[in-house]
Amino acid sequence: MSTASTTVSKRTRSQEAFTQAQKLMPGGVNSPVRAYKSVGGTPPFIQKAQGSYVWDIDENQYIDYIGSWGPAILGHGHPQVVEAVQQTAEKGLSFGAPTLLESELAQAVIDRVPSIEKVRFVNSGTEAVMSAVRLARAYTGREKIIKFAGCYHGHSDYLLVKAGSGALTLGVPDSPGVPKATANETLIATFNDLASVKALLNEHGPHIAGILVEPVAGNMGCIPPEPGFLEGLRSLANEFGALLLFDEVMTGFRVALGGAQQRYEVMPDITMLGKIVGGGMPVGAYGGKAEIMSHVAPEGSMYQAGTLSGNPLGMAAGLKTLELISAPDFYTNLESKTEALSQGVADICRQKGIPACITQVGSMWTVFFTDAKVTDFDTAMTSDRDRFTKYFWSMLDAGIYLAPSPFEAAFVSAAHTQVDIDETLKAVEKSL
């Protein structure tokens, strides 16, 4: 496999494709950030991916740090995952009936994620969070949820309040179409600020069903929890009779085999998973203590269903992926590469006198162009968007594929090599 080119040719075919796509789909895309509105210009249309690389329809090759927004932890098109999907597809794409693969992946998840005793598979991270919040409300008999400014948990109505990720990128943190009565059930706290959580609990405690958090924020950029923050949330949830919900759609199997809860040794009541759990296929999951999960239909009365939930292709891809990432030293090697990359970027910024805060947890990392320590939504928003835009396009033209937003985490995969890291740092040196 060759390395990415040092220069990228014009993206003429991508421009033509984007013009046509805009006539067919809102903004020409099926997920807003892909439209490149925050950085301007035309998105490259990707036609294939392998290992740590993607290629666009103009035959430009890029080193990829998006990784399908997180799930490609093994790199793209891992042959054993592809083989598992192909063999399963030969037997049928979907049955809408129980399969052994569902139980096998459920056992694999339970074996790896410390807090999960029972699990339910769904079709996306958004669906997993939506279902988990409904479960928290059903279990507690309460209606309000605490979430954190800048954290994104999917596009359910009551969670599109002070949301991160694409909402931040487009400058619309609150979405039209969300009823005020629905939004009023969501209370907003400040990430890494226990006092803001305690204040909401003191005021609304008897009505709060759960505290919902990305244990490592990833949708306003990668922001680690400050020491004691997650532990404090666990204590507050216990004190006020609320459930603690970890949205590990991004961090699950990414920052450790057992997710952020294993890394920080804090156990939530309900965990939401996505991305890696399906090996890149459209799969999500939510799980937790058996006593809580017993409230989910048909065992309990909290209804949730899905025709394609637990589909065999997703189960096969997820099962093989979890098997491969459980290899000894997998996470040690992955984190070592990520540390080398993030530290290299930090060194370049320091040498050039460019204000930058580079964050990294496991194989997640982000470059914030600010002299502030980024710990929450407000400090993330101090990042210099104009500098990021120039950096982004320079990196793309150098063959480095980054998220087109200053508020997204980047991801390193097992397929990235030292050559990839070196080429990336050379591009950073020229781009800043």
Secondary structure, 3 states (H helix, E strand, C coil): CCCCCCCCCCCHHHHHHHHHHHHHCHHHCCCHHHHCCCCCCCCCCEEEEEECEEEECCCCEEEECCCCCCCCCCCECCHHHHHHHHHHHCCCCCCCCCCHHHHHHHHHHHHHCCCCCEEEEECCHHHHHHHHHHHHHHHHCCCEEEEECCCCCCCCHHHCCCCCCHHHHCCCCCCCCCCHHHHCCEEEECCCCHHHHHHHHHHHHHHEEEEEECCCECCCCCECCCCCHHHHHHHHHHHHCCEEEEEECCCCCCCCCCHHHHHHCCCCCEEEECHHHHCCCCCEEEEECHHHHCCECCCCCECCCCCCCCCHHHHHHHHHHHHHHCCCCHHHHHHHHHHHHHHHHHHHHHHHCCCCEEEEECCEEEEECCCCCCCCHHHHCCCCHHHHHHHHHHHHHCCEECCCCCCCCEECCCCCCHHHHHHHHHHHHHHC
